[in-house]
Amino acid sequence: MRFVQFEDKGQTKIGLETEIDGNILDLSKNVGFNYKNMVEFLYGGDKSLEAAIRAVKSGVPSVERSQVRLLAPVTHPDKVICIGMNYRDHCEEQGAPLPIEPVIFNKFPSTIVGPYDNILYPDVTQELDWEVELAFVIGKKTRNVTKAAAMQHVFGYTVAHDVSARDWQMKRNGGQWLIGKTMDSFCPLGPALVTCNDIKDPHNLAVKCRVNGVTKQDSTTGELVHKTEALVEFLSKLVTLLPGDVILTGTPPGVGCFRKPPEYLKKGDIVECEIESIGTIRNKIV
């Protein structure tokens, strides 16, 4: 199933994409479906999923995609956790060793914007960069989970853009990554949250990023150093993961700061982040 959040006449609703870039089934039209947002839906567990299935079987109406505003599939989660240096080929492009343990940082939940929303270019940076990432979303409260049981706690996957102000990430703020990663609108998500059973192998997906139609990143999730199960196990030993928590799994090579010479985004640029079986998010820098 391909869950989306969308805005219709000023109201946030949950729906299902019929296919990639397809129209949307409005689950709210079923009287038994009473969830106001995706985090609330995820807290409902199996009961929520059963309600969605009943709504589809009841024949809820389809909404033209062009007639609504698509939001990020998850908004206002408790946590947005990010994994750095997690693609073998990304480590190679910067001459860095593969990390033995996951490199953890975070973004504030307020960075999340929709799959087609604008990305704000902050006046305080001169080095705005792109990073396409596979993200997964936690489906149930998770603490001290083993790798073998980890996927029982993952609801699905979505596309993320880890927008980065490299000067603040690498040269300022004492070397702490947070500020360079968590300025307003620095985490576009979407277009859909695709359930795990609808992705054959999340660790064998094509991952691409284009800037103004030019491919900048082109890899596969097969290059991930620490895969989903290992990340859930590792993180759940450190913190309690809650339904709706978003985990960005890292970016492949081709980011602007490691190009020769370095390349950075400018106002007016269009960035497209695409992952096989999930879809494409498309955001303008303004």
URBEL-V470991 format. One record per residue. N is the residue number from 1. OMEGA is omega in radians with two decimals (999 if undefined). D_FIRST is the distance of its C-alpha to the first C-alpha in Angstrom with 2 decimals. Layout:
n:N omega:OMEGA d_first:D_FIRST
n:N omega:OMEGA d_first:D_FIRST
//
This chain:
n:1 omega:-3.04 d_first:0.00
n:2 omega:-3.07 d_first:3.79
n:3 omega:3.06 d_first:6.18
n:4 omega:2.87 d_first:9.74
n:5 omega:3.13 d_first:13.18
n:6 omega:-3.14 d_first:15.70
n:7 omega:-3.13 d_first:19.32
n:8 omega:-3.12 d_first:20.72
n:9 omega:3.07 d_first:24.48
n:10 omega:-3.11 d_first:24.71
n:11 omega:3.08 d_first:22.10
n:12 omega:-3.12 d_first:19.02
n:13 omega:3.03 d_first:15.94
n:14 omega:3.12 d_first:12.26
n:15 omega:3.08 d_first:10.00
n:16 omega:2.98 d_first:6.89
n:17 omega:3.09 d_first:7.78
n:18 omega:3.10 d_first:8.50
n:19 omega:3.08 d_first:9.14
n:20 omega:-3.11 d_first:10.94
n:21 omega:-3.12 d_first:13.53
n:22 omega:3.08 d_first:12.61
n:23 omega:-2.96 d_first:13.34
n:24 omega:3.01 d_first:11.63
n:25 omega:-3.08 d_first:11.14
n:26 omega:-3.08 d_first:13.38
n:27 omega:-3.11 d_first:12.43
n:28 omega:-3.13 d_first:15.94
n:29 omega:3.06 d_first:17.56
n:30 omega:-3.04 d_first:17.01
n:31 omega:-3.13 d_first:20.00
n:32 omega:-3.11 d_first:18.37
n:33 omega:-2.97 d_first:15.88
n:34 omega:-3.08 d_first:18.21
n:35 omega:-3.04 d_first:16.53
n:36 omega:-3.13 d_first:18.14
n:37 omega:-3.00 d_first:16.23
n:38 omega:3.11 d_first:13.52
n:39 omega:3.08 d_first:16.22
n:40 omega:3.11 d_first:17.34
n:41 omega:-3.10 d_first:13.91
n:42 omega:3.08 d_first:13.75
n:43 omega:3.13 d_first:17.33
n:44 omega:3.06 d_first:16.47
n:45 omega:-3.08 d_first:14.85
n:46 omega:3.13 d_first:13.91
n:47 omega:3.13 d_first:15.40
n:48 omega:-3.12 d_first:12.95
n:49 omega:3.10 d_first:9.87
n:50 omega:3.12 d_first:12.09
n:51 omega:3.11 d_first:12.99
n:52 omega:3.13 d_first:9.61
n:53 omega:3.11 d_first:9.39
n:54 omega:-3.14 d_first:13.04
n:55 omega:3.13 d_first:12.70
n:56 omega:-3.12 d_first:10.59
n:57 omega:-3.14 d_first:13.15
n:58 omega:3.11 d_first:15.90
n:59 omega:3.12 d_first:15.40
n:60 omega:-3.06 d_first:14.86
n:61 omega:3.09 d_first:16.29
n:62 omega:3.12 d_first:14.92
n:63 omega:3.07 d_first:16.45
n:64 omega:-3.11 d_first:17.95
n:65 omega:-3.08 d_first:16.66
n:66 omega:-3.07 d_first:20.34
n:67 omega:-3.12 d_first:21.27
n:68 omega:3.05 d_first:19.51
n:69 omega:3.13 d_first:19.64
n:70 omega:3.10 d_first:16.49
n:71 omega:2.96 d_first:16.97
n:72 omega:-3.10 d_first:15.93
n:73 omega:3.03 d_first:12.53
n:74 omega:3.08 d_first:14.85
n:75 omega:3.12 d_first:18.46
n:76 omega:3.02 d_first:21.44
n:77 omega:3.07 d_first:20.34
n:78 omega:-3.06 d_first:23.26
n:79 omega:2.88 d_first:23.38
n:80 omega:-3.08 d_first:22.56
n:81 omega:-3.09 d_first:23.84
n:82 omega:3.12 d_first:24.64
n:83 omega:3.13 d_first:25.85
n:84 omega:3.03 d_first:28.75
n:85 omega:-2.99 d_first:30.28
n:86 omega:2.99 d_first:27.33
n:87 omega:3.13 d_first:27.46
n:88 omega:-3.08 d_first:30.40
n:89 omega:3.06 d_first:31.11
n:90 omega:3.07 d_first:31.02
n:91 omega:-3.13 d_first:33.57
n:92 omega:-3.07 d_first:35.66
n:93 omega:3.12 d_first:35.87
n:94 omega:3.09 d_first:37.51
n:95 omega:-3.10 d_first:39.55
n:96 omega:3.08 d_first:38.02
n:97 omega:3.07 d_first:37.67
n:98 omega:-3.13 d_first:34.33
n:99 omega:3.11 d_first:33.75
n:100 omega:3.05 d_first:34.36
n:101 omega:3.09 d_first:32.27
n:102 omega:3.07 d_first:29.39
n:103 omega:-2.98 d_first:30.81
n:104 omega:2.90 d_first:29.35
n:105 omega:-3.11 d_first:29.58
n:106 omega:2.95 d_first:27.64
n:107 omega:3.00 d_first:26.90
n:108 omega:3.07 d_first:27.35
n:109 omega:-3.14 d_first:24.24
n:110 omega:3.09 d_first:26.15
n:111 omega:-3.02 d_first:25.59
n:112 omega:3.00 d_first:21.96
n:113 omega:-3.05 d_first:21.63
n:114 omega:-3.04 d_first:19.06
n:115 omega:-3.14 d_first:17.91
n:116 omega:3.13 d_first:20.82
n:117 omega:3.07 d_first:23.31
n:118 omega:2.98 d_first:26.74
n:119 omega:-3.12 d_first:27.86
n:120 omega:3.09 d_first:31.24
n:121 omega:-3.09 d_first:33.99
n:122 omega:3.11 d_first:36.06
n:123 omega:-3.01 d_first:39.80
n:124 omega:-3.13 d_first:40.45
n:125 omega:3.03 d_first:38.95
n:126 omega:-3.00 d_first:40.13
n:127 omega:-3.14 d_first:37.64
n:128 omega:-2.99 d_first:34.07
n:129 omega:-3.11 d_first:31.81
n:130 omega:3.01 d_first:28.30
n:131 omega:3.02 d_first:25.89
n:132 omega:-3.11 d_first:22.43
n:133 omega:2.91 d_first:20.40
n:134 omega:3.10 d_first:17.23
n:135 omega:3.00 d_first:16.27
n:136 omega:-3.04 d_first:14.47
n:137 omega:-3.13 d_first:13.97
n:138 omega:-3.08 d_first:15.57
n:139 omega:3.14 d_first:14.05
n:140 omega:-3.14 d_first:17.42
n:141 omega:-2.94 d_first:21.11
n:142 omega:3.10 d_first:22.28
n:143 omega:3.11 d_first:25.92
n:144 omega:-3.14 d_first:27.78
n:145 omega:3.09 d_first:24.94
n:146 omega:3.10 d_first:25.81
n:147 omega:-3.11 d_first:24.11
n:148 omega:-3.10 d_first:23.48
n:149 omega:-2.96 d_first:21.54
n:150 omega:-3.03 d_first:19.91
n:151 omega:3.04 d_first:16.36
n:152 omega:-3.08 d_first:16.21
n:153 omega:3.14 d_first:16.49
n:154 omega:-3.13 d_first:13.86
n:155 omega:-3.08 d_first:10.52
n:156 omega:-3.02 d_first:9.22
n:157 omega:3.07 d_first:10.84
n:158 omega:3.10 d_first:12.05
n:159 omega:3.09 d_first:15.22
n:160 omega:3.00 d_first:18.44
n:161 omega:3.14 d_first:21.94
n:162 omega:3.14 d_first:24.59
n:163 omega:-2.98 d_first:27.34
n:164 omega:2.99 d_first:30.69
n:165 omega:-2.95 d_first:34.27
n:166 omega:3.13 d_first:36.08
n:167 omega:3.11 d_first:39.51
n:168 omega:3.12 d_first:38.38
n:169 omega:-2.94 d_first:36.34
n:170 omega:-2.99 d_first:39.13
n:171 omega:-3.06 d_first:42.43
n:172 omega:3.07 d_first:42.45
n:173 omega:3.03 d_first:41.65
n:174 omega:3.13 d_first:43.27
n:175 omega:3.06 d_first:40.68
n:176 omega:-3.06 d_first:37.88
n:177 omega:-2.89 d_first:34.58
n:178 omega:-3.02 d_first:33.20
n:179 omega:3.13 d_first:34.78
n:180 omega:-3.09 d_first:34.03
n:181 omega:-2.90 d_first:30.31
n:182 omega:3.04 d_first:29.84
n:183 omega:-3.06 d_first:31.45
n:184 omega:3.07 d_first:29.82
n:185 omega:-3.07 d_first:26.69
n:186 omega:3.09 d_first:26.61
n:187 omega:2.98 d_first:22.87
n:188 omega:3.13 d_first:20.65
n:189 omega:3.00 d_first:16.92
n:190 omega:-0.15 d_first:13.82
n:191 omega:-3.10 d_first:12.82
n:192 omega:2.96 d_first:9.25
n:193 omega:-3.01 d_first:8.14
n:194 omega:-3.10 d_first:5.81
n:195 omega:-3.04 d_first:5.55
n:196 omega:-3.08 d_first:8.67
n:197 omega:3.07 d_first:8.14
n:198 omega:3.04 d_first:6.45
n:199 omega:-3.01 d_first:9.65
n:200 omega:3.13 d_first:12.69
n:201 omega:-3.11 d_first:15.20
n:202 omega:-3.12 d_first:14.82
n:203 omega:3.04 d_first:18.60
n:204 omega:-3.10 d_first:19.09
n:205 omega:3.04 d_first:17.52
n:206 omega:-3.11 d_first:19.76
n:207 omega:-3.08 d_first:20.49
n:208 omega:2.98 d_first:22.59
n:209 omega:3.10 d_first:24.35
n:210 omega:3.04 d_first:26.50
n:211 omega:-3.07 d_first:29.19
n:212 omega:3.08 d_first:30.53
n:213 omega:-3.12 d_first:29.06
n:214 omega:-3.12 d_first:30.78
n:215 omega:3.14 d_first:28.77
n:216 omega:3.11 d_first:29.73
n:217 omega:-3.09 d_first:27.31
n:218 omega:-3.07 d_first:26.06
n:219 omega:3.12 d_first:25.07
n:220 omega:3.11 d_first:22.47
n:221 omega:3.00 d_first:20.83
n:222 omega:3.13 d_first:23.06
n:223 omega:3.13 d_first:25.78
n:224 omega:3.09 d_first:24.49
n:225 omega:3.13 d_first:27.34
n:226 omega:-3.05 d_first:25.54
n:227 omega:-3.00 d_first:22.02
n:228 omega:-3.07 d_first:19.24
n:229 omega:-3.14 d_first:20.78
n:230 omega:3.14 d_first:24.23
n:231 omega:3.11 d_first:23.32
n:232 omega:3.12 d_first:21.85
n:233 omega:-3.10 d_first:24.99
n:234 omega:-3.08 d_first:27.32
n:235 omega:-3.06 d_first:26.04
n:236 omega:2.98 d_first:25.81
n:237 omega:-3.04 d_first:29.48
n:238 omega:-3.10 d_first:30.39
n:239 omega:3.03 d_first:28.39
n:240 omega:3.08 d_first:26.15
n:241 omega:-3.06 d_first:22.55
n:242 omega:3.10 d_first:20.87
n:243 omega:-3.12 d_first:17.40
n:244 omega:3.09 d_first:16.29
n:245 omega:-3.08 d_first:18.75
n:246 omega:3.13 d_first:17.94
n:247 omega:3.06 d_first:19.49
n:248 omega:-2.92 d_first:20.40
n:249 omega:3.12 d_first:21.32
n:250 omega:-3.07 d_first:24.12
n:251 omega:3.09 d_first:25.07
n:252 omega:-3.13 d_first:26.58
n:253 omega:3.09 d_first:30.04
n:254 omega:3.10 d_first:31.14
n:255 omega:-3.02 d_first:31.27
n:256 omega:-3.00 d_first:34.14
n:257 omega:-3.13 d_first:36.41
n:258 omega:3.05 d_first:36.99
n:259 omega:-3.12 d_first:37.79
n:260 omega:-0.09 d_first:41.47
n:261 omega:3.13 d_first:42.39
n:262 omega:3.09 d_first:39.62
n:263 omega:3.12 d_first:37.42
n:264 omega:3.14 d_first:35.97
n:265 omega:3.08 d_first:33.98
n:266 omega:3.13 d_first:35.93
n:267 omega:-3.11 d_first:35.37
n:268 omega:3.12 d_first:33.89
n:269 omega:3.04 d_first:31.88
n:270 omega:3.14 d_first:28.32
n:271 omega:3.08 d_first:26.05
n:272 omega:3.07 d_first:22.88
n:273 omega:-3.02 d_first:20.66
n:274 omega:3.03 d_first:18.29
n:275 omega:-3.13 d_first:16.21
n:276 omega:3.09 d_first:15.14
n:277 omega:3.13 d_first:11.49
n:278 omega:3.12 d_first:10.71
n:279 omega:-3.05 d_first:13.26
n:280 omega:2.95 d_first:16.58
n:281 omega:-3.01 d_first:18.13
n:282 omega:-3.03 d_first:21.58
n:283 omega:3.12 d_first:24.22
n:284 omega:3.06 d_first:27.91
n:285 omega:-3.10 d_first:30.60
n:286 omega:999 d_first:32.89
//
